[in-house]
Amino acid sequence: MEQLQGKTVVITGASSGIGAAIAKELAAEGANVVLAARRHEKLNEIGQEINWQARGKALVVRTDMANREEVEEMVKKALGAFGRIDIFVNNAGQMLSATVQSGKVEEWEKMIDVNIKGVLYGINAVLPSMLERSAGHIINIASVSGFEVTKMSTIYSATKFAVRAISMGLEKELARTGVRVTNISPGMVDTSLSTSVSNRKKLEAEDIAKAVLYAVTQPDYVNVNEITVRPV
């Protein structure tokens, strides 16, 4: 798809699972990808694979999305390397103990810091350059848990409800600015986050990457606001 040739995409949580699949999918279509995550060794492996096999190039930037300064520095490095950021994929996430009565406050805080604050830090860092160019696309990876709450998912679902709310409000804020917003809500995906759930049909990470590819290759006048992907 020539729409992505030479464009720059930042993917957070890119060291495995959905993030790695998105990076490989978009780089195969000619996009330059900035891989952001905490696990530097895994990032390097994926970056080397992309630089060896894909049409686009990869830049690896170790980043803790719960750290605002690191997020801002990562965006600066991406802009310095490629000149602009066309697409920003907020994919980094934590899924830990999510019941209220468990009392695991530290785990709740980790989910809130990455799943909510990390998303906002990324948007805050990248949005000024997009608005200056009147062009850009922000992809937020939420979850079907942002639509449905189980007795085991209270806190996690709350963070994903928040991601959907951020996406919905931001789309309205950015109307007619040239910057598009897409919220993608996957069902259960076969990644390291879902290893404890073995009795349900799961999606593949590549299925979500295809949804991202669909959203970012639409004509400039088309804004795909919401995509929900569930296993059959």
N, C-alpha and C positions, 0 to 999 in steps of 0.2 A: 504494500500500500504506500504509494508515493506521498500521501498526506503526512507521514511521519518522518520522511527522509530529512535528516539534518536537524530535527527538533530536539530539544533538551527536556528530559523527564527526570524528576527527582522521585525516588521511591523510598519511603521509610519502611523499616522492618524488612529490609531486603535480603537478609542473610539466610532466609529459609522460607519454605511454605509459599503462601500467596505472594509475598513480596518478591521472592526470587523468581517465581513463575511470571509475574508481571514484567519484571526487568528483562527476562529472556525473550518474552513475546514481543515487547516493543522494540528491543534492540534488533531483533530479527527483521523488523520492518524498517530499520534504518535510523531509529532514534538513538541519540546519545543519552546514556542513562547514568544518573548519579545514585549510587547505592549507599544508603544510610542505615546503620544499625549499630548495636553495641559489640557484636561478635566480629572482631576485625579479621580473624583467620578465615571464617566462613565467607565474609564479604570478599576477601581477596580471592578465594577459590572461584566464586561466582563471577567476579570481575575478570579474572583471567580467562574463564570459559567464554565469556561474552566477547572479550577482545580478540580471542582466537577464532571464534566461530561466526559471530554475528556481523551484520552490516554496520551497526552503530558501535560506538566506543563506550567504555565504562570508566567512571571515576569512583573510587572507593573513599568514603569519608566516615570514619567511625563516629557515631553520634548517639548520645543518650537523649531520646525525645522528651524525657522528663526534665531535661536541663535546658533552660531557655537560651543560655549563652552558647551552648554547643549547637543548638538548632540554628541560631543566627549565624554562627561561624560556618556551619555546613552550607547554608544558602549563599554566603559570601564566596566560598570556594567554588560552588557550582557556577555562580555568575562569572567569577574570574576565569574559570576554565572554558566556559562555552558562550559567555556573553549575554545569555538570557535563559530564563526558565519558561518553557511553554506549558508544561504540565507538572503538577505537584500531586503525588499520590500519598495521602495520609493512610498508611496501612499498618504501622506499628501498633501492637496491641498486647494487652495482658488479660488472661482469663484464669483467675485464681479462685480461692474459696469465696463464694458469693452470697452465702446466707447471712442474714442479719444476726441471728442468734448464735452463730459460730463465734462472734466477738473478735474475729481476726482483723483488727483495725489496720494493722500494718499492710495486710494484703489488700484491703479495700483501698488504702491510700496509693498503693502501687498502681492499681487499676485506674483510679481517678487521675493520677499524675500522667500516665501514658495515654490512656484511652480518651481523656477529655482535654487536659491541659496540653498534652503533646500535640494533639490536633490543632489546638488554638495557637500554640507557639509556631507550628509550621505555617499556618495560614498567615499569621502576623508577619512572619519573616519574608514570605514570598510575595504577598499581595501588593506592596508598594510598587515593585518593578513591573508587575502585570498591569496595574492600573496606569502606570506611566506610558506603557505601550498600547493600552486599550486592547489587550489580548492576553489570553491565558486560560487555563482549565485546571480547576481544583477537583480532585477525586477523593472523596472520603469513603473509606471502607468501614461500614457499620456491621450489622448482623441482623438476622431475623429475630435475635433476642431483643432488638430494639422495637419489635412489634409485639412480642409475646414474652410473658414472664412466667417462669416455673418456680416452684418452691426452693429450687437449688440455684436459681440464677439472679436473685434480687439485685445485688450490687452490680454484677456484670451487665445485666439488662439495663439498669439505670444509666450506666456509662454509654451504652449503645443507643438508648433513647436520646441521650444528650448529643451524640454525634449526628443523629437524624435531625434534631432540632437546630443544631448549628448549620447543617447543610440547607435546611429549609429556609432559615432566616437569612443566611448569606446569599442564597440565590436571589432573594428579594432585594437585599441591599445592593447587589451588583447588577441588577437589571439595567440593560442599555449601557453598560460600561465596556462591553466586549469580553469580560471575564465570565466564564461559564463554571457552573458547579454541578457535580453529579454525586449522588449518594448511592453506593452499592451495598446491598444487604445480602451477604451469603448465608445459606443454610449451613449445616454441619459439613466442614471441609476436612479431608484427610490430611491433617498437619500435626505438628507436635502439640498444638493446643488441644487437640481432640483425642489424644491417645487413650484417655481414661473412658471414652465412650465407644464401646465396641459393638453394641447391639443395634446400631442404626445404619442405614444406608448413608454413605458420605459422598460428597462431591470431590473432585480433584482440584488442586490449586490452579491447574491450567484452565478450568472452567471459569474461574473468576477472572483470570487474565484475559480470556476471550471477551468477557463482559466489558472490561476496561478498554480493550481494543475497539470494541463497537462504539463506546461512548466518545472516545477521543478522535475517531475518524469520521464523525458526522460533519456535514457542511458547517461553516462558521455561523450560519444563522439558526442552527438547530442546537438546542440545549436539552440533553437527556438528563432530567432532574433525578429520577429514581429508577433503580434497577434492583429487583429482588430475584435471587437465584436459589432455587431449592432442588434437592434431589428428588427424583420421581419415586 
